[in-house]
Amino acid sequence: MRLTDDEVRRFYRIWQPLLMFVNQERRLLPDVDVWDDAHPLTPERAKVLRDALWADDGLRNAFVERNPAGSIEAT
């Protein structure tokens, strides 16, 4: 499957806040409070959060329900 440019932008607009939400909920990287261009997250550290997300669907469901970053548009 190949995503369109718009779909790729939407994915990353949601992905970053989703991983930060996982970190806030699980405190897996307690030294990370901000993740942006000025404070990049290494792929290895992002993997820690991604693995926790894949291991617990409740995290994804809570993010969708709470929509803390206003990242999910109603369709």
PESULLIN-V272877 format. One line per field, one symbol per residue. ss: DSSP state (2 for helix, 1 for strand, 0 for the rest). A space follows every 50 residues. Layout:
ss = ???
//
This chain:
ss = 00002222222222222222222222000000000100100022222222 2222202222222222000000000
//
